[in-house]
Each structure stands twice: as structure tokens, then as C-alpha cells.
Amino acid sequence: MIRAAGAADAAAVALIWNHYIRETPATFNAAEKTVEEVAATIAARQVQRCFLVAEVAGAVRGFATYDQFRGGVGYAHSMEHTVLLAPGAGGGGLGRALMAAVEAHATFAGAHVMVAGVTAENAAGQAFHARLGYVEVGRMPQVGRKFGRWMDLVLMQKILT
């Protein structure tokens, strides 16, 4: 079930997010998120955007959210999303369902473009987005640093409207 996240989901979301921060190059962020930070992000995103969770058998198994791609009125219709699944939760359609819900919400709210910033080392993330209709529009060499090395960022986008 895909539903709006609330403060009670913050611990489960932090657990998923922090796995990717600690263990993978899927995010350049190296600082783990506290439950309080995640709760604040959930609350803030629910005001103008959305923060969704995928729940299976009463447990949060993934989340997705989006916000404006860059600041300023010129980017008001361009959004960037985050989608992460709990380890072992991939392959069952949860990521696809979360993305469909986020894209539908963004489209209804007036978004024109959705952007995915995917670490170049995350081939599975690039393939996932390509299956959803995202196309690579740019590569930014060595813009991220994690695990003691420079990493490239692949920008992918999908025109929503």
C-alpha cells in the first residue's frame, strides 16, 4: 500500500535512508539522518509536495518524495525526487508504485519535469529510471565524494506534461 508518510514513519524511513548513506554510493550524503530530521522533512514536504511510504504487512518497505529541482521561480515546475527501498524489497513493483504516485502528485500540482540525480556507480538505479521513461540528459564528472573517492552524477529526466 502506498500512503502519505507521517511522523510515526520517521524511524523506519531513517533506517532505510541510513542504510544507503552508510553502505552504498546511491547517495553522496555521508551523514546519517536522525529520526528527528526525517520527521521534519516529512512534515515540511507534506505542506507543498508529498512524502510517501510503501507499506507491506504493516512495515514500511520504501519511500519516495520530491521537491523543487533548484530554487527560484524559474524552476517552479521542475522537480527532483528521492526513491529508496528497504534492502531486499526491490523487484516486486514497490519502486514503480512509489514513482507512479510521486509523478501523479507532482503532475497534479503543476510540475512539468521530474529529475533524477543518480550516482554513476548505481547502474541499477539508472536502469530503473530508464524503464520508467527517464532519459539521461547529462553527466557531471567528480561532483560527489564518498568512500574516499570522487564520483560522477548522472542526471536523468522525464517530461511529465
C-alpha positions as CSV (number, residue, x, y, z in Angstrom):
1,M,0.0,0.0,0.0
2,I,1.3,3.5,-0.9
3,R,0.3,6.1,1.6
4,A,1.3,9.5,2.9
5,A,4.1,9.4,5.5
6,G,3.6,10.7,8.9
7,A,5.8,11.4,12.0
8,A,5.3,7.8,13.1
9,D,7.1,6.6,10.0
10,A,10.2,8.6,10.6
11,A,12.2,5.9,12.3
12,A,11.5,3.3,9.6
13,V,12.3,5.8,6.9
14,A,15.6,6.8,8.7
15,L,16.6,3.2,8.9
16,I,16.2,2.7,5.1
17,W,17.8,6.0,4.2
18,N,20.8,5.5,6.6
19,H,21.4,2.0,5.0
20,Y,22.1,3.8,1.7
21,I,24.1,6.5,3.3
22,R,26.3,4.0,5.2
23,E,26.6,1.2,2.8
24,T,26.2,2.4,-0.8
25,P,27.2,5.1,-3.3
26,A,23.5,5.6,-4.1
27,T,23.7,9.0,-2.3
28,F,26.7,11.2,-1.9
29,N,25.5,12.1,1.6
30,A,27.8,10.6,4.2
31,A,26.0,12.0,7.3
32,E,23.3,9.7,8.7
33,K,19.9,11.2,9.2
34,T,18.3,11.3,12.7
35,V,14.7,10.4,13.3
36,E,14.0,14.0,14.2
37,E,15.5,15.2,10.9
38,V,13.4,12.7,8.9
39,A,10.3,13.7,10.8
40,A,10.9,17.4,10.0
41,T,11.5,16.5,6.3
42,I,8.3,14.5,6.2
43,A,6.3,17.4,7.8
44,A,7.8,20.0,5.5
45,R,7.2,18.0,2.3
46,Q,3.6,17.3,3.2
47,V,2.9,21.0,3.2
48,Q,3.6,21.7,-0.5
49,R,4.8,18.4,-2.1
50,C,4.4,14.9,-0.8
51,F,6.3,12.3,1.2
52,L,5.0,8.7,0.5
53,V,5.8,5.3,2.0
54,A,5.2,1.8,0.7
55,E,3.8,-0.4,3.4
56,V,3.8,-4.2,3.2
57,A,2.3,-6.3,6.0
58,G,2.4,-3.3,8.3
59,A,6.1,-2.4,7.7
60,V,7.5,0.5,5.8
61,R,9.5,-1.0,2.9
62,G,10.3,2.1,0.9
63,F,9.6,5.8,0.5
64,A,9.6,8.5,-2.2
65,T,9.4,12.2,-2.1
66,Y,10.1,15.2,-4.3
67,D,10.8,18.9,-4.1
68,Q,11.8,21.7,-6.5
69,F,14.9,20.9,-8.5
70,R,16.5,24.2,-7.9
71,G,15.5,27.4,-6.1
72,G,13.8,30.3,-7.8
73,V,10.6,30.9,-9.7
74,G,12.2,29.9,-13.0
75,Y,12.4,26.3,-11.7
76,A,9.0,26.2,-10.1
77,H,7.8,23.5,-12.5
78,S,10.9,21.3,-12.3
79,M,11.1,18.8,-9.5
80,E,13.7,16.3,-8.3
81,H,12.7,13.1,-6.4
82,T,14.2,10.6,-4.0
83,V,13.1,7.0,-4.0
84,L,14.6,4.3,-1.8
85,L,13.5,0.8,-0.9
86,A,14.5,-1.3,2.1
87,P,17.2,-3.9,1.4
88,G,15.6,-6.9,-0.2
89,A,12.4,-5.0,-1.2
90,G,13.3,-4.5,-4.8
91,G,11.9,-6.3,-7.7
92,G,8.3,-6.5,-6.5
93,G,6.9,-3.3,-8.0
94,L,7.2,-1.1,-4.9
95,G,9.6,1.3,-6.5
96,R,7.5,1.6,-9.6
97,A,4.3,2.1,-7.5
98,L,6.1,4.8,-5.4
99,M,7.3,6.6,-8.6
100,A,3.9,6.5,-10.2
101,A,2.3,8.1,-7.1
102,V,5.0,10.8,-6.8
103,E,4.8,11.6,-10.5
104,A,1.0,11.8,-10.4
105,H,1.1,14.1,-7.3
106,A,3.7,16.3,-9.0
107,T,1.8,16.4,-12.3
108,F,-1.5,17.4,-10.5
109,A,0.5,20.1,-8.6
110,G,1.7,21.6,-11.9
111,A,5.1,20.1,-12.3
112,H,6.3,19.8,-15.9
113,V,9.6,17.9,-15.4
114,M,10.9,15.3,-12.9
115,V,14.6,15.0,-12.4
116,A,16.6,12.0,-11.1
117,G,20.1,12.5,-9.9
118,V,21.7,9.1,-9.9
119,T,25.2,8.2,-8.9
120,A,27.1,6.9,-12.0
121,E,28.1,3.8,-10.0
122,N,24.4,3.0,-9.4
123,A,23.7,1.1,-12.7
124,A,20.6,-0.5,-11.2
125,G,19.2,3.0,-10.3
126,Q,19.9,4.2,-13.9
127,A,18.2,1.1,-15.4
128,F,15.2,1.5,-13.1
129,H,14.7,5.1,-14.1
130,A,15.1,4.3,-17.8
131,R,12.4,1.6,-17.5
132,L,10.1,4.4,-16.2
133,G,10.8,6.7,-19.2
134,Y,13.6,8.8,-17.8
135,V,16.4,9.7,-20.2
136,E,19.9,10.7,-19.4
137,V,20.4,14.4,-20.1
138,G,23.8,14.9,-18.5
139,R,26.8,13.6,-16.6
140,M,28.7,15.7,-14.1
141,P,32.2,14.2,-13.5
142,Q,33.6,14.1,-10.0
143,V,30.9,16.3,-8.3
144,G,30.4,13.9,-5.4
145,R,32.9,12.5,-2.9
146,K,32.2,9.4,-0.8
147,F,34.2,6.4,0.4
148,G,37.4,8.3,-0.2
149,R,36.8,8.7,-4.0
150,W,35.3,11.1,-6.4
151,M,32.0,10.1,-8.0
152,D,30.1,11.2,-11.1
153,L,26.4,12.2,-11.1
154,V,24.1,11.2,-13.9
155,L,21.1,13.5,-14.5
156,M,18.0,11.9,-15.9
157,Q,14.7,13.5,-16.6
158,K,11.2,12.8,-17.6
159,I,8.7,15.3,-19.1
160,L,5.5,14.8,-17.1
161,T,3.1,17.1,-19.0
